[in-house]
Structures are given as C-alpha cells and as structure tokens.
C-alpha cells in the first residue's frame, strides 16, 4: 500500500486526559498514539486534534440527546478548558490545529471540514476514543464525504473490548483501511 503524504492528515480524536480516565488501562494506547504522532511529524503529515467540549453550562446539549443528556448536569460546574486538555504525552505542538466538536463525530459542530479543505486533505488517518463513538461516527461521515480513511486499530480504544474488535475487524474494513501503528509507520 502506497501512501501520498501530501494530502494526508492524522486526526487525534478525544485523547483528552479526562476522557482517557474513563478507560481501565490506557498505557499501550497512549504509547501507540504517541508513535503515530511522531511518525506523522517526521513525515510532515499534519496532526489535527479533535476534542469534545462545550461552553460553560453546556448549552449545546439537548436533553433529547441520549448520549449527552446525562452529562449536562455534570458539566454545569466543569472547567471546560481543563476538560478539553489533550493528554500531556500526546499534546499538540506549536502550529498544530485543535478543533472542538460538540457531538460524537469529528464533523459535528466543529470546523474540521474547513481545516481539511485548507490543508488539501483527502486521506484521514484516525486515532481516537471511543472506537464505537468518535471513530465510528467519523468513519461513517468521512466515508459519505468521499475521504480516503485509515483507522489505526491499536490507536483506538473502547470501554467494551468486544465492540472494538468487531468494529476494527468486521465493520470498518468494508469502508476503510485498518492498520496497526507499526504497519502505518512502515508506509
């Protein structure tokens, strides 16, 4: 598999310290995502960070949204700046873009499409938490928007390991390339 790095970007999605804290063990995940980021930087592939976040009081959350409604009350007193901080081992460097999304997909409520167009991106390499959340939603939407997509299976995680396995081995391969970080780094 040959890769044109001219139109490729690595998306680091929801790798926020507080989001990662919801998973039981993130040591390997953080290490793998750090490898992917280093590879992208070495190859001059843009690294774009996508975080989930809300304004104070989370006015963007509608109580009809089953996924987010339970968080509205919890977010009432949350410092969103702290909540949106990317894990320090994965943090953006100067000049790297961070976009804030308001829902599950990287596209929902963010300016990611504007950024991707500005960079001329046609191929997205995805990392993220959760596999059944941001990764799945972004795969589906990006596929419908005709992007070429690679998911780094060991740079994604889910609270349910079986769901992660089903998505990365049975569902995603129908629409995207699924590689490990080491396989991607060799391209």
LOSE-38936 format. One record per residue (C-alpha): residue number from 1; x, y, z. Coordinates in Angstrom, 1 decimal, always signed. Layout:
N
<mido n="NUM" X="X" Y="Y" Z="Z"/>
...
***
This chain:
187
<mido n="1" X="+0.0" Y="+0.0" Z="+0.0"/>
<mido n="2" X="+1.5" Y="+3.3" Z="-1.1"/>
<mido n="3" X="+0.6" Y="+6.5" Z="+0.7"/>
<mido n="4" X="+0.7" Y="+10.0" Z="-0.7"/>
<mido n="5" X="+1.5" Y="+12.1" Z="+2.4"/>
<mido n="6" X="+0.8" Y="+15.3" Z="+0.5"/>
<mido n="7" X="-2.9" Y="+15.0" Z="+1.1"/>
<mido n="8" X="-2.9" Y="+13.0" Z="+4.4"/>
<mido n="9" X="-3.6" Y="+14.2" Z="+7.9"/>
<mido n="10" X="-3.5" Y="+12.3" Z="+11.2"/>
<mido n="11" X="-6.6" Y="+13.0" Z="+13.4"/>
<mido n="12" X="-6.1" Y="+12.6" Z="+17.1"/>
<mido n="13" X="-9.6" Y="+12.5" Z="+18.5"/>
<mido n="14" X="-10.9" Y="+12.8" Z="+22.1"/>
<mido n="15" X="-7.5" Y="+12.0" Z="+23.5"/>
<mido n="16" X="-8.3" Y="+14.2" Z="+26.5"/>
<mido n="17" X="-7.0" Y="+13.4" Z="+29.9"/>
<mido n="18" X="-10.5" Y="+13.2" Z="+31.4"/>
<mido n="19" X="-11.8" Y="+11.1" Z="+28.5"/>
<mido n="20" X="-8.9" Y="+8.6" Z="+28.8"/>
<mido n="21" X="-9.5" Y="+8.4" Z="+32.5"/>
<mido n="22" X="-12.8" Y="+6.6" Z="+31.7"/>
<mido n="23" X="-10.9" Y="+3.6" Z="+30.4"/>
<mido n="24" X="-9.3" Y="+1.0" Z="+32.6"/>
<mido n="25" X="-5.8" Y="+1.0" Z="+31.1"/>
<mido n="26" X="-4.5" Y="+3.4" Z="+28.6"/>
<mido n="27" X="-0.8" Y="+2.9" Z="+28.8"/>
<mido n="28" X="-0.4" Y="+1.0" Z="+25.5"/>
<mido n="29" X="-3.0" Y="+3.2" Z="+23.8"/>
<mido n="30" X="-1.1" Y="+6.4" Z="+24.7"/>
<mido n="31" X="+2.2" Y="+4.9" Z="+23.7"/>
<mido n="32" X="+0.8" Y="+3.8" Z="+20.3"/>
<mido n="33" X="-0.8" Y="+7.2" Z="+19.6"/>
<mido n="34" X="+2.4" Y="+8.9" Z="+20.6"/>
<mido n="35" X="+4.2" Y="+6.7" Z="+17.9"/>
<mido n="36" X="+1.6" Y="+7.7" Z="+15.3"/>
<mido n="37" X="+2.1" Y="+11.4" Z="+16.1"/>
<mido n="38" X="+5.9" Y="+11.1" Z="+15.9"/>
<mido n="39" X="+5.6" Y="+9.3" Z="+12.6"/>
<mido n="40" X="+3.3" Y="+11.9" Z="+11.2"/>
<mido n="41" X="+5.5" Y="+14.8" Z="+12.3"/>
<mido n="42" X="+8.6" Y="+13.0" Z="+10.9"/>
<mido n="43" X="+6.8" Y="+12.7" Z="+7.5"/>
<mido n="44" X="+5.5" Y="+16.3" Z="+7.6"/>
<mido n="45" X="+1.9" Y="+14.9" Z="+7.8"/>
<mido n="46" X="-0.4" Y="+17.5" Z="+9.6"/>
<mido n="47" X="-1.5" Y="+16.3" Z="+13.0"/>
<mido n="48" X="-5.0" Y="+17.7" Z="+13.7"/>
<mido n="49" X="-6.5" Y="+17.4" Z="+17.2"/>
<mido n="50" X="-10.3" Y="+17.0" Z="+17.7"/>
<mido n="51" X="-11.6" Y="+17.5" Z="+21.2"/>
<mido n="52" X="-15.1" Y="+17.3" Z="+22.6"/>
<mido n="53" X="-16.2" Y="+20.3" Z="+24.6"/>
<mido n="54" X="-18.9" Y="+22.7" Z="+25.5"/>
<mido n="55" X="-19.5" Y="+26.3" Z="+26.6"/>
<mido n="56" X="-20.0" Y="+26.9" Z="+30.4"/>
<mido n="57" X="-23.2" Y="+25.2" Z="+31.4"/>
<mido n="58" X="-23.2" Y="+23.1" Z="+28.2"/>
<mido n="59" X="-26.0" Y="+25.0" Z="+26.3"/>
<mido n="60" X="-25.2" Y="+22.8" Z="+23.3"/>
<mido n="61" X="-26.5" Y="+19.7" Z="+25.0"/>
<mido n="62" X="-30.2" Y="+19.0" Z="+24.3"/>
<mido n="63" X="-31.9" Y="+16.7" Z="+26.8"/>
<mido n="64" X="-33.3" Y="+14.7" Z="+23.8"/>
<mido n="65" X="-29.8" Y="+13.5" Z="+23.1"/>
<mido n="66" X="-29.5" Y="+10.2" Z="+24.9"/>
<mido n="67" X="-25.7" Y="+10.1" Z="+24.6"/>
<mido n="68" X="-25.0" Y="+13.6" Z="+26.1"/>
<mido n="69" X="-28.1" Y="+14.4" Z="+28.3"/>
<mido n="70" X="-26.6" Y="+12.7" Z="+31.3"/>
<mido n="71" X="-23.5" Y="+14.8" Z="+31.1"/>
<mido n="72" X="-25.3" Y="+18.2" Z="+31.0"/>
<mido n="73" X="-25.7" Y="+18.4" Z="+34.8"/>
<mido n="74" X="-22.2" Y="+17.1" Z="+35.4"/>
<mido n="75" X="-20.8" Y="+19.7" Z="+33.1"/>
<mido n="76" X="-22.5" Y="+22.5" Z="+34.9"/>
<mido n="77" X="-19.6" Y="+23.1" Z="+37.2"/>
<mido n="78" X="-16.8" Y="+21.6" Z="+35.0"/>
<mido n="79" X="-14.0" Y="+23.8" Z="+33.8"/>
<mido n="80" X="-14.2" Y="+23.1" Z="+30.1"/>
<mido n="81" X="-10.7" Y="+24.4" Z="+29.5"/>
<mido n="82" X="-9.4" Y="+21.6" Z="+31.8"/>
<mido n="83" X="-11.9" Y="+19.0" Z="+30.4"/>
<mido n="84" X="-10.7" Y="+19.7" Z="+26.8"/>
<mido n="85" X="-6.9" Y="+19.3" Z="+27.6"/>
<mido n="86" X="-5.2" Y="+16.7" Z="+25.5"/>
<mido n="87" X="-3.2" Y="+14.1" Z="+27.5"/>
<mido n="88" X="+0.3" Y="+15.7" Z="+28.1"/>
<mido n="89" X="+2.1" Y="+12.8" Z="+26.4"/>
<mido n="90" X="+0.0" Y="+13.5" Z="+23.2"/>
<mido n="91" X="-0.3" Y="+17.3" Z="+23.4"/>
<mido n="92" X="-0.2" Y="+19.5" Z="+20.3"/>
<mido n="93" X="+2.9" Y="+21.3" Z="+19.3"/>
<mido n="94" X="+3.0" Y="+24.9" Z="+18.2"/>
<mido n="95" X="+1.2" Y="+25.4" Z="+14.9"/>
<mido n="96" X="-0.8" Y="+22.2" Z="+15.2"/>
<mido n="97" X="-4.6" Y="+22.7" Z="+14.9"/>
<mido n="98" X="-7.1" Y="+21.8" Z="+17.6"/>
<mido n="99" X="-10.8" Y="+21.9" Z="+16.7"/>
<mido n="100" X="-13.7" Y="+21.5" Z="+19.2"/>
<mido n="101" X="-16.6" Y="+19.3" Z="+18.3"/>
<mido n="102" X="-20.0" Y="+19.4" Z="+20.1"/>
<mido n="103" X="-21.2" Y="+15.8" Z="+19.4"/>
<mido n="104" X="-19.7" Y="+12.4" Z="+18.7"/>
<mido n="105" X="-18.5" Y="+12.8" Z="+15.1"/>
<mido n="106" X="-15.4" Y="+14.9" Z="+14.4"/>
<mido n="107" X="-17.5" Y="+16.8" Z="+11.9"/>
<mido n="108" X="-20.4" Y="+17.6" Z="+14.3"/>
<mido n="109" X="-20.3" Y="+21.2" Z="+15.4"/>
<mido n="110" X="-16.6" Y="+21.7" Z="+14.5"/>
<mido n="111" X="-14.8" Y="+23.4" Z="+11.7"/>
<mido n="112" X="-12.9" Y="+20.3" Z="+10.7"/>
<mido n="113" X="-14.1" Y="+20.4" Z="+7.1"/>
<mido n="114" X="-12.8" Y="+23.9" Z="+6.7"/>
<mido n="115" X="-9.4" Y="+22.8" Z="+8.1"/>
<mido n="116" X="-9.2" Y="+19.7" Z="+5.9"/>
<mido n="117" X="-10.0" Y="+21.8" Z="+2.8"/>
<mido n="118" X="-7.4" Y="+24.4" Z="+3.7"/>
<mido n="119" X="-4.8" Y="+21.7" Z="+4.0"/>
<mido n="120" X="-6.0" Y="+19.9" Z="+0.9"/>
<mido n="121" X="-6.6" Y="+16.7" Z="+2.8"/>
<mido n="122" X="-8.2" Y="+13.8" Z="+1.0"/>
<mido n="123" X="-6.9" Y="+11.0" Z="+3.3"/>
<mido n="124" X="-7.5" Y="+10.9" Z="+7.0"/>
<mido n="125" X="-5.7" Y="+8.6" Z="+9.4"/>
<mido n="126" X="-7.8" Y="+8.2" Z="+12.5"/>
<mido n="127" X="-7.0" Y="+7.6" Z="+16.2"/>
<mido n="128" X="-9.5" Y="+8.0" Z="+19.0"/>
<mido n="129" X="-11.6" Y="+7.1" Z="+22.0"/>
<mido n="130" X="-14.0" Y="+5.6" Z="+21.7"/>
<mido n="131" X="-14.0" Y="+3.2" Z="+18.8"/>
<mido n="132" X="-17.8" Y="+2.9" Z="+19.0"/>
<mido n="133" X="-18.1" Y="+6.7" Z="+19.4"/>
<mido n="134" X="-15.9" Y="+9.3" Z="+17.6"/>
<mido n="135" X="-14.1" Y="+6.7" Z="+15.4"/>
<mido n="136" X="-17.2" Y="+5.0" Z="+14.2"/>
<mido n="137" X="-19.1" Y="+8.3" Z="+13.7"/>
<mido n="138" X="-16.2" Y="+9.9" Z="+11.9"/>
<mido n="139" X="-15.6" Y="+6.9" Z="+9.7"/>
<mido n="140" X="-19.2" Y="+6.9" Z="+8.6"/>
<mido n="141" X="-19.4" Y="+10.6" Z="+7.9"/>
<mido n="142" X="-16.0" Y="+10.9" Z="+6.3"/>
<mido n="143" X="-16.8" Y="+8.0" Z="+4.1"/>
<mido n="144" X="-20.0" Y="+9.6" Z="+2.9"/>
<mido n="145" X="-17.9" Y="+12.7" Z="+2.2"/>
<mido n="146" X="-15.6" Y="+10.7" Z="-0.1"/>
<mido n="147" X="-12.5" Y="+10.9" Z="+2.1"/>
<mido n="148" X="-10.0" Y="+8.0" Z="+2.0"/>
<mido n="149" X="-9.7" Y="+6.7" Z="+5.5"/>
<mido n="150" X="-7.2" Y="+4.6" Z="+7.5"/>
<mido n="151" X="-8.0" Y="+3.6" Z="+11.1"/>
<mido n="152" X="-5.1" Y="+2.7" Z="+13.3"/>
<mido n="153" X="-6.7" Y="-0.1" Z="+15.3"/>
<mido n="154" X="-4.2" Y="+0.0" Z="+18.2"/>
<mido n="155" X="-4.5" Y="+3.8" Z="+18.4"/>
<mido n="156" X="-8.3" Y="+3.4" Z="+19.2"/>
<mido n="157" X="-10.0" Y="+2.0" Z="+22.3"/>
<mido n="158" X="-13.4" Y="+1.4" Z="+23.6"/>
<mido n="159" X="-14.9" Y="+0.7" Z="+27.0"/>
<mido n="160" X="-16.1" Y="-2.6" Z="+25.5"/>
<mido n="161" X="-13.2" Y="-4.6" Z="+24.0"/>
<mido n="162" X="-15.5" Y="-6.9" Z="+22.1"/>
<mido n="163" X="-17.1" Y="-3.9" Z="+20.4"/>
<mido n="164" X="-13.7" Y="-2.5" Z="+19.5"/>
<mido n="165" X="-12.7" Y="-5.9" Z="+17.9"/>
<mido n="166" X="-15.9" Y="-6.2" Z="+15.9"/>
<mido n="167" X="-15.6" Y="-2.7" Z="+14.6"/>
<mido n="168" X="-11.9" Y="-2.9" Z="+13.7"/>
<mido n="169" X="-12.0" Y="-6.5" Z="+12.2"/>
<mido n="170" X="-15.5" Y="-6.7" Z="+10.7"/>
<mido n="171" X="-17.2" Y="-3.4" Z="+10.2"/>
<mido n="172" X="-14.5" Y="-0.8" Z="+9.4"/>
<mido n="173" X="-12.7" Y="-2.9" Z="+6.7"/>
<mido n="174" X="-15.8" Y="-2.6" Z="+4.5"/>
<mido n="175" X="-15.1" Y="+1.1" Z="+4.2"/>
<mido n="176" X="-11.6" Y="+1.9" Z="+5.3"/>
<mido n="177" X="-8.1" Y="+0.5" Z="+5.6"/>
<mido n="178" X="-7.4" Y="-0.8" Z="+9.1"/>
<mido n="179" X="-3.7" Y="-0.9" Z="+10.1"/>
<mido n="180" X="-1.7" Y="-1.0" Z="+13.3"/>
<mido n="181" X="+0.5" Y="+1.9" Z="+14.1"/>
<mido n="182" X="+3.6" Y="-0.2" Z="+13.3"/>
<mido n="183" X="+2.1" Y="-1.1" Z="+9.9"/>
<mido n="184" X="+1.3" Y="+2.5" Z="+9.2"/>
<mido n="185" X="+4.7" Y="+3.7" Z="+10.2"/>
<mido n="186" X="+6.4" Y="+1.4" Z="+7.6"/>
<mido n="187" X="+4.4" Y="+3.0" Z="+4.7"/>
***
